[in-house]
Amino acid sequence: MTRPPTAAQRRVIDAADPVTGRLRGTQEQLAALVQRGLAFRHPRPPHEHFLTPEGHRIRQGITREPEPAAPGERAAPAGVFAARTGGEPDPPPPGPARRREVHSAWQGLLELRRMTNPDAAADRPCGWERAHLVSAAALALEAAGHHPAGPDGEGYRVRETPQPEAVAVYEPDGEALRTCAATLQEAGWQVSEHRKPRTGIRYLLASPRRA
């Protein structure tokens, strides 16, 4: 897991607008948060900075006391949130705490869409998602309750592709693959199903919708 923010970075995050996630700080502080994936610089003037989904998750952890893990649930390690892309060697433990983190990150992403899309639309991806395609698609899937691939190989996997602004989603179960497609379409992605020429493996090609 990525190391947690410094005390100074926590103060900047904690002072963010509770609704929009807009940040105030020095250019050095804001640049450091952008580098760590906790802030997003708006591409249009006046180039305001906003919390990313990870930043929203960190902020919510700052503004309230951590909730204890449920009986038998291993506490998640501290650090920056990352959506499950599938097949991680050391995935975070499942359970209520993980579901709360995913829900918080998804709500933060919807707010980021409202703040950075030109028409304040929350039904299609924003600039941050186009710059973090794999993480964005994985968050949409995990937030909708899809099962990421684990050691047994079952579940979805989101991977980069050579194509610009496109990710590949693999899921060995055909019905689950179609459900993943429906989830991504509802989240504002353009999705098409394909087969690999040599192996015949089915996969989805997903791109953020622009309009």
Buried (B, 14 or more C-beta within 10 A) or exposed (E): EEEBBEEEBBEBBBEBEEEBBBBEBEEEBBBBBBEBBBBBBBEEEEEBBBBBBBBBBBBBBBEEEEEEBEEEBEEBEEBBBBBBBBBBEEBBEBBEBBEBBBEBBBBBBBBBBBBBBEEEEBEBBBBBBBEBBBBBBBBBBBBBEBBBBBEEEBBBBBBEBEEEBBBBBBBBBEEBBBBBBEBBBEBBBBBEEEEEEEEEEBBBBBBBBEE
